[in-house]
């Protein structure tokens, strides 16, 4: 039988928040076990670092130029000729997703046999004028489960935390077993019980956390609050003045009061530790079902969290805390022949997940897929690999494009023309903007000029970058 495949996807987890990556505070023994049994990719990026476009890359294997989502916009139908769950189903797998999908319509299966859905709080399906059949009341599976156990008055907003409040935090107010993180694992374990034993399975275990609200169980929160935490990294180029936005619950930039930011960072680390323990719970169940050593596990996040770096919070931007993600391919039973317990510094991106998992399943990879399987990299065999990644995100005045390779990064803000260039090898925290080193920056700039040539927004004429073109969150390729 083919190997079982589990994709563990978290939301908004930074690349560096792993003990195995050397983080000084957060503890992740179960994720570290996945690293021990696999390969950790140290240069993995989300080319469009917010939920919807990142997940489009995961499910289609396409670049953002092809799947058409270059920013965040809800209610755009997901109609692609080939998606990962559908291809796994056609390959004979019993397929299920538990947790977050963030597609449209919300109950779009995207080829899964079944989806047990909890996308967290999404504004568009919570608005009271949303058609009932599309509303949260009709599409979510977690909240009805919670209300059946604790009463119909329960809601996602009971803590008073906004779903995008990266500067706010407080402990979870209910018994831990009712937390959405525990629920994802509880439902995933139930799938192991109910799966078709004649088939291999593909399970996407998709957590909403550590995305806000920052609401870890109290024991986890208290533990990290008791510690002396590391500080955000602040570039010499960062804006240090504040117009008051840093005091707002959903601020994306500004000077957040020191104690408030410490609480947010402690809660964020606590959410990751909580997820890690629940991953351990799931691994124990795989062992009890005697499935662990016949299962390939891929662990990844859709994007990161700036967490105060450079006086920014949340995601969308091109800086490492936002765009760089954890990416682990684990093979406990040595089914793929990878070099277990190693790291790989080649550039990988979320579009590489679909071909990797189809490769592990020993099935055909559709021609629409633009990513590449990382299994040859994990075996130490691949020599002809990509030299750079083009990333971007529409973000109002901060709309931008970036080119990153294994050693350096160039960022161009399309609305202002501002440029940044970082030597990531010498300056991994992006402290010094050395755009004045024009010889090196110009090479990456020329790559971006070619990448953007012919784009419908008009960003490039093939010889130069053109500022102040109107950004679009969704290209015509996704609308037609």
C-alpha positions as CSV (number, residue, x, y, z in Angstrom):
1,X,0.0,0.0,0.0
2,X,1.1,3.6,-0.6
3,X,2.2,5.6,2.4
4,X,-0.3,7.5,4.4
5,X,0.2,11.3,4.1
6,X,-0.5,13.9,6.8
7,X,-0.1,17.6,6.1
8,X,0.0,19.6,9.4
9,X,-0.7,23.2,8.5
10,X,-0.6,26.0,11.1
11,X,-1.6,29.6,10.5
12,X,0.8,32.5,11.0
13,X,3.7,30.7,12.6
14,X,7.2,32.2,12.2
15,X,10.0,30.2,10.7
16,X,12.2,30.6,13.8
17,X,9.8,29.4,16.4
18,X,11.2,25.9,16.7
19,X,13.6,24.6,19.4
20,X,15.4,22.8,16.6
21,X,15.9,26.2,14.8
22,X,17.6,27.6,17.9
23,X,14.7,29.6,19.3
24,X,15.7,30.8,22.8
25,X,12.2,30.7,24.3
26,X,9.6,28.6,22.6
27,X,9.7,24.8,23.2
28,X,8.6,22.4,20.5
29,X,9.7,18.9,21.3
30,X,7.2,17.2,19.0
31,X,7.9,19.4,16.0
32,X,11.6,18.7,16.8
33,X,10.8,15.0,16.6
34,X,9.4,15.6,13.1
35,X,12.7,17.3,12.3
36,X,14.7,14.3,13.8
37,X,12.7,12.0,11.5
38,X,13.0,14.2,8.5
39,X,14.5,17.3,6.8
40,X,14.0,20.9,7.9
41,X,14.1,23.4,5.0
42,X,15.7,26.6,6.3
43,X,14.8,28.8,3.4
44,X,11.1,28.2,2.9
45,X,8.9,31.2,1.9
46,X,5.3,32.1,1.4
47,X,5.4,34.2,-1.8
48,X,2.1,35.9,-0.9
49,X,2.1,36.0,2.9
50,X,-1.6,36.0,3.9
51,X,-4.0,33.2,4.3
52,X,-6.0,33.1,1.0
53,X,-3.2,33.5,-1.6
54,X,-0.8,31.3,0.4
55,X,-3.4,28.5,0.6
56,X,-4.0,28.8,-3.1
57,X,-0.4,28.0,-3.7
58,X,-0.6,25.0,-1.4
59,X,-3.7,23.5,-3.1
60,X,-2.8,24.3,-6.7
61,X,1.0,24.1,-6.8
62,X,1.0,27.3,-8.8
63,X,2.8,30.6,-8.5
64,X,0.7,33.6,-7.6
65,X,0.9,34.9,-11.1
66,X,-0.9,31.7,-12.3
67,X,-3.4,31.2,-9.5
68,X,-4.1,34.9,-9.6
69,X,-4.3,35.7,-5.9
70,X,-1.7,38.4,-5.2
71,X,-3.3,39.9,-2.1
72,X,-6.1,39.2,0.3
73,X,-9.7,39.2,-1.0
74,X,-12.6,37.1,0.1
75,X,-15.5,35.7,-1.9
76,X,-13.5,34.9,-5.1
77,X,-14.5,31.3,-6.2
78,X,-11.9,28.6,-6.1
79,X,-12.2,27.0,-9.5
80,X,-9.0,25.4,-10.6
81,X,-8.5,22.4,-13.0
82,X,-6.3,20.5,-10.6
83,X,-6.1,20.8,-6.8
84,X,-4.1,18.6,-4.4
85,X,-7.0,16.9,-2.5
86,X,-8.7,16.0,-5.8
87,X,-5.5,14.5,-7.2
88,X,-4.9,12.5,-4.0
89,X,-8.5,11.2,-4.2
90,X,-8.0,10.2,-7.8
91,X,-4.8,8.4,-6.7
92,X,-6.8,6.1,-4.4
93,X,-6.5,8.0,-1.1
94,X,-9.2,8.5,1.4
95,X,-9.0,12.2,1.9
96,X,-10.1,14.5,4.7
97,X,-9.4,18.0,6.0
98,X,-10.0,19.0,9.6
99,X,-9.9,22.7,10.5
100,X,-9.1,25.7,8.3
101,X,-9.6,25.8,4.5
102,X,-10.3,29.5,3.8
103,X,-11.7,28.9,0.3
104,X,-14.9,30.1,-1.4
105,X,-17.6,29.0,-1.1
106,X,-16.7,28.0,2.4
107,X,-17.9,24.4,2.0
108,X,-16.0,23.9,-1.3
109,X,-14.5,20.5,-0.9
110,X,-11.6,21.2,-3.3
111,X,-11.5,17.5,-4.0
112,X,-11.5,16.2,-0.4
113,X,-14.0,13.4,0.4
114,X,-15.0,15.3,3.5
115,X,-14.1,18.6,5.3
116,X,-14.7,19.2,9.1
117,X,-14.5,22.9,8.9
118,X,-13.4,25.7,11.2
119,X,-11.9,28.7,9.5
120,X,-11.8,30.8,12.7
121,X,-13.5,34.2,12.5
122,X,-13.9,35.4,9.0
123,X,-15.6,38.7,8.7
124,X,-17.4,38.1,5.4
125,X,-19.4,35.2,6.7
126,X,-20.1,36.8,10.1
127,X,-21.7,39.9,8.6
128,X,-25.4,39.9,9.4
129,X,-26.3,40.7,5.8
130,X,-24.6,37.6,4.5
131,X,-27.0,35.2,2.8
132,X,-27.9,32.5,5.4
133,X,-26.6,29.6,3.4
134,X,-23.2,31.3,3.2
135,X,-23.2,32.5,6.8
136,X,-21.0,31.2,9.6
137,X,-24.0,29.6,11.2
138,X,-24.3,27.3,8.2
139,X,-20.7,26.7,7.3
140,X,-18.7,26.2,10.6
141,X,-18.4,22.9,12.4
142,X,-16.5,23.8,15.5
143,X,-19.0,26.3,17.1
144,X,-22.0,23.9,16.9
145,X,-19.8,21.2,18.5
146,X,-18.9,23.7,21.3
147,X,-22.5,24.8,21.8
148,X,-23.8,21.2,22.1
149,X,-21.4,20.7,25.0
150,X,-21.4,24.1,26.8
151,X,-24.6,25.9,25.7
152,X,-25.9,27.9,22.8
153,X,-24.7,31.3,24.0
154,X,-21.0,30.4,23.3
155,X,-19.3,32.3,20.5
156,X,-15.9,33.0,19.1
157,X,-16.0,36.6,20.3
158,X,-16.5,35.8,24.0
159,X,-13.0,36.7,25.0
160,X,-13.3,40.1,23.4
161,X,-10.2,39.6,21.2
162,X,-10.3,40.5,17.5
163,X,-9.3,37.8,15.0
164,X,-6.5,40.1,13.8
165,X,-5.4,41.5,17.1
166,X,-1.7,40.7,17.1
167,X,-1.1,43.2,19.9
168,X,-3.7,41.8,22.3
169,X,-3.9,38.6,24.3
170,X,-5.5,36.8,27.3
171,X,-5.8,33.2,28.4
172,X,-8.4,30.8,27.1
173,X,-11.4,30.9,29.4
174,X,-12.8,27.4,29.0
175,X,-11.4,24.0,29.8
176,X,-8.5,23.2,27.4
177,X,-10.3,20.4,25.7
178,X,-12.7,22.9,24.1
179,X,-10.0,25.0,22.6
180,X,-10.0,25.0,18.7
181,X,-6.5,23.6,18.7
182,X,-7.6,20.5,20.7
183,X,-10.7,20.2,18.6
184,X,-8.7,19.9,15.4
185,X,-6.7,17.0,16.9
186,X,-9.8,15.4,18.4
187,X,-11.6,15.4,15.0
188,X,-8.4,14.2,13.3
189,X,-8.1,11.3,15.7
190,X,-11.8,10.4,15.0
191,X,-10.9,10.3,11.3
192,X,-8.3,7.7,12.0
193,X,-11.0,5.6,13.6
194,X,-13.5,6.1,10.8
195,X,-11.2,6.0,7.7
196,X,-11.5,3.3,5.1
197,X,-8.8,0.7,6.1
198,X,-8.5,-0.6,2.5
199,X,-7.0,2.7,1.3
200,X,-4.1,4.9,2.3
201,X,-5.3,8.2,3.7
202,X,-4.4,11.9,3.1
203,X,-5.3,14.0,6.1
204,X,-4.9,17.8,6.2
205,X,-4.8,18.8,9.8
206,X,-5.2,22.5,9.6
207,X,-4.9,24.7,12.8
208,X,-6.3,28.3,13.0
209,X,-3.6,29.1,15.7
210,X,-1.1,30.7,16.3
211,X,-3.1,33.2,14.2
212,X,-4.9,35.7,16.5
213,X,-6.8,35.7,18.7
214,X,-3.8,35.1,21.0
215,X,-5.7,32.9,23.5
216,X,-3.6,30.0,24.8
217,X,-4.8,27.9,27.7
218,X,-3.9,29.5,31.0
219,X,-1.1,27.1,32.0
220,X,0.8,27.8,28.8
221,X,0.2,31.6,29.0
222,X,1.4,31.8,32.6
223,X,4.5,29.7,31.8
224,X,5.7,32.0,29.0
225,X,4.7,35.2,30.9
226,X,7.0,34.1,33.8
227,X,10.0,34.1,31.5
228,X,12.3,36.9,30.4
229,X,11.3,37.0,26.7
230,X,13.4,37.9,23.7
231,X,12.9,41.3,22.1
232,X,11.7,42.1,18.6
233,X,14.4,42.9,16.0
234,X,14.3,46.6,14.9
235,X,16.0,47.6,11.7
236,X,18.0,50.9,11.6
237,X,15.6,51.9,8.8
238,X,12.4,51.2,10.8
239,X,10.1,54.1,11.7
240,X,10.3,54.8,15.5
241,X,7.7,57.5,15.7
242,X,4.1,56.6,16.4
243,X,0.8,58.4,15.6
244,X,-1.2,56.4,18.2
245,X,-1.9,53.3,16.1
246,X,0.2,51.2,18.4
247,X,-2.5,51.6,21.0
248,X,-5.2,50.1,18.8
249,X,-6.1,46.4,19.2
250,X,-5.7,45.5,15.5
251,X,-2.7,47.7,14.8
252,X,-0.4,46.5,12.0
253,X,2.4,49.0,12.9
254,X,3.4,51.4,15.6
255,X,4.8,51.5,19.1
256,X,2.9,49.0,21.2
257,X,3.2,49.5,25.0
258,X,6.0,47.3,26.3
259,X,4.0,45.2,28.7
260,X,1.2,44.7,26.1
261,X,3.7,43.5,23.6
262,X,5.3,41.1,26.1
263,X,1.9,39.6,26.8
264,X,1.3,39.2,23.0
265,X,4.6,37.6,22.5
266,X,4.2,35.3,25.5
267,X,0.7,34.3,24.3
268,X,2.0,33.6,20.7
269,X,4.8,31.4,22.0
270,X,2.2,29.7,24.3
271,X,-0.1,28.9,21.4
272,X,2.8,27.3,19.5
273,X,3.7,25.2,22.5
274,X,0.0,24.2,22.9
275,X,-0.1,23.1,19.2
276,X,3.1,21.2,19.7
277,X,1.6,19.2,22.6
278,X,-1.5,18.4,20.6
279,X,0.7,17.3,17.6
280,X,2.3,14.9,20.2
281,X,-1.1,13.7,21.1
282,X,-1.9,12.9,17.4
283,X,1.5,11.2,16.9
284,X,0.8,9.0,19.9
285,X,-2.5,8.0,18.3
286,X,-0.8,7.2,15.0
287,X,1.5,4.9,17.0
288,X,-1.4,3.2,18.7
289,X,-3.1,2.6,15.4
290,X,0.3,1.3,14.1
291,X,0.3,3.9,11.4
292,X,3.2,6.2,12.4
293,X,5.9,4.3,10.5
294,X,3.8,4.1,7.3
295,X,3.0,7.8,7.3
296,X,4.8,10.7,5.7
297,X,4.2,14.0,7.5
298,X,4.7,17.5,6.1
299,X,4.6,20.4,8.6
300,X,4.2,24.0,7.3
301,X,2.7,27.4,8.0
302,X,0.9,29.5,5.4
303,X,2.9,32.6,6.5
304,X,4.6,34.1,9.5
305,X,3.9,36.8,12.1
306,X,6.1,39.9,12.5
307,X,5.4,40.1,16.3
308,X,6.8,43.6,16.7
309,X,9.8,43.2,14.3
310,X,10.7,46.6,12.8
311,X,7.6,48.0,14.7
312,X,5.2,45.9,12.5
313,X,2.7,43.2,13.5
314,X,0.8,40.5,11.7
315,X,1.8,39.5,8.2
316,X,1.6,40.6,4.5
317,X,5.0,42.2,4.3
318,X,8.2,40.8,2.8
319,X,10.4,40.7,5.9
320,X,11.6,37.4,7.3
321,X,9.2,37.2,10.2
322,X,6.2,37.5,7.8
323,X,7.3,35.8,4.6
324,X,9.6,33.0,5.9
325,X,7.9,29.8,7.2
326,X,8.7,26.5,8.9
327,X,8.8,23.6,6.4
328,X,9.5,20.1,7.6
329,X,9.2,16.9,5.6
330,X,9.2,14.0,8.1
331,X,9.5,10.3,7.2
332,X,9.5,8.2,10.4
333,X,9.4,4.9,8.5
334,X,12.1,5.8,6.0
335,X,9.7,5.3,3.1
336,X,11.1,8.0,0.9
337,X,14.8,7.4,1.4
338,X,15.5,11.0,2.6
339,X,18.5,12.1,4.8
340,X,16.8,12.1,8.1
341,X,17.8,14.6,10.8
342,X,19.3,17.1,8.3
343,X,18.6,20.6,7.1
344,X,18.4,21.9,3.5
345,X,19.0,25.6,2.6
346,X,17.6,25.5,-0.9
347,X,14.8,27.9,-1.6
348,X,11.4,26.2,-1.3
349,X,7.9,27.8,-1.5
350,X,4.4,26.7,-0.7
351,X,3.8,25.8,-4.4
352,X,6.2,22.9,-3.8
353,X,3.9,21.2,-1.4
354,X,1.5,19.7,-4.0
355,X,4.2,18.1,-6.2
356,X,6.0,16.9,-3.1
357,X,3.0,15.1,-1.7
358,X,2.0,13.7,-5.1
359,X,5.5,12.5,-5.5
360,X,5.3,10.8,-2.1
361,X,2.1,9.2,-3.2
362,X,3.8,7.9,-6.4
363,X,1.2,9.5,-8.6
364,X,1.2,11.8,-11.6
365,X,1.8,15.6,-11.1
366,X,-0.5,17.7,-13.3
367,X,1.0,20.0,-15.9
368,X,-0.6,23.0,-14.2
369,X,1.7,22.6,-11.2
370,X,4.7,25.0,-11.2
371,X,6.2,23.9,-8.0
372,X,8.7,21.1,-7.6
373,X,8.9,18.1,-5.3
374,X,11.4,18.7,-2.5
375,X,12.0,14.9,-2.1
376,X,15.1,14.9,-4.3
377,X,16.4,17.8,-2.2
378,X,15.7,15.8,1.0
379,X,17.7,13.0,-0.5
380,X,20.6,15.3,-1.3
381,X,20.2,14.5,-5.1
382,X,18.8,17.7,-6.6
383,X,21.4,20.1,-8.1
384,X,19.3,22.1,-10.6
385,X,17.0,24.1,-8.3
386,X,15.5,27.6,-8.4
387,X,17.8,30.5,-7.8
388,X,15.3,32.9,-6.4
389,X,11.6,33.4,-5.4
390,X,9.5,36.3,-6.5
391,X,7.0,37.4,-3.8
392,X,4.4,40.1,-3.5
393,X,1.4,41.4,-1.7
394,X,-1.1,44.2,-2.3
395,X,-1.2,46.1,1.0
396,X,-2.4,49.7,0.3
397,X,0.5,52.2,0.5
398,X,2.8,49.3,1.5
399,X,2.0,47.1,-1.6
400,X,5.2,45.6,-2.6
401,X,7.2,43.0,-4.6
402,X,10.3,41.2,-3.5
403,X,13.1,38.9,-4.9
404,X,14.8,36.7,-2.4
405,X,17.6,34.1,-2.9
406,X,19.7,32.1,-0.4
407,X,21.8,35.1,0.5
408,X,20.0,38.4,-0.2
409,X,16.6,40.1,-0.6
410,X,15.4,43.1,-2.6
411,X,12.0,44.8,-1.8
412,X,10.3,47.3,-4.0
413,X,7.3,49.3,-2.7
414,X,5.1,49.7,-5.8
415,X,3.2,52.8,-4.7
416,X,6.1,54.9,-3.5
417,X,9.1,53.4,-5.4
418,X,11.0,52.9,-2.1
419,X,13.6,50.1,-2.3
420,X,15.3,48.0,0.3
421,X,18.2,45.5,-0.1
422,X,19.4,43.2,2.6
423,X,22.4,40.9,2.8
424,X,20.7,38.0,4.6
425,X,23.8,36.0,5.0
426,X,25.6,38.8,7.0
427,X,22.4,40.4,8.3
428,X,19.6,37.7,8.8
429,X,17.5,40.1,10.9
430,X,17.4,42.7,8.1
431,X,18.8,45.5,10.3
432,X,20.7,47.3,7.6
433,X,19.1,48.5,4.4
434,X,22.1,48.7,2.0
435,X,20.2,49.7,-1.1
436,X,23.2,52.0,-1.8
437,X,25.1,48.9,-2.8
438,X,23.6,49.4,-6.2
439,X,25.6,46.8,-8.1
440,X,24.1,43.9,-6.1
441,X,20.7,45.4,-5.7
442,X,20.5,46.2,-9.4
443,X,20.8,42.5,-10.3
444,X,17.7,41.6,-8.2
445,X,15.9,44.7,-9.5
446,X,16.5,43.5,-13.0
447,X,15.0,40.1,-12.2
448,X,11.9,41.8,-10.8
449,X,11.6,43.9,-13.9
450,X,11.4,40.8,-16.0
451,X,9.1,39.0,-13.6
452,X,6.6,41.9,-13.8
453,X,6.8,42.5,-17.5
454,X,3.4,42.1,-19.1
455,X,1.5,42.1,-15.8
456,X,-1.9,43.6,-16.1
457,X,-1.2,46.2,-13.4
458,X,1.5,47.8,-15.5
459,X,4.4,47.5,-13.0
460,X,7.1,47.0,-15.6
461,X,7.7,47.8,-19.3
462,X,10.5,45.3,-19.4
463,X,13.2,47.9,-18.8
464,X,12.2,49.6,-15.6
465,X,9.8,49.4,-12.6
466,X,6.8,51.8,-12.8
467,X,5.5,53.2,-9.6
468,X,2.0,54.2,-8.5
469,X,0.2,51.6,-10.7
470,X,-3.1,50.6,-9.0
471,X,-2.5,47.3,-7.2
472,X,-5.1,44.5,-7.5
473,X,-5.6,41.7,-4.9
474,X,-6.9,39.3,-7.6
475,X,-5.7,39.1,-11.2
476,X,-7.9,38.4,-14.1
477,X,-6.6,34.8,-14.3
478,X,-8.5,34.0,-11.0
479,X,-11.6,36.0,-12.0
480,X,-12.2,34.4,-15.4
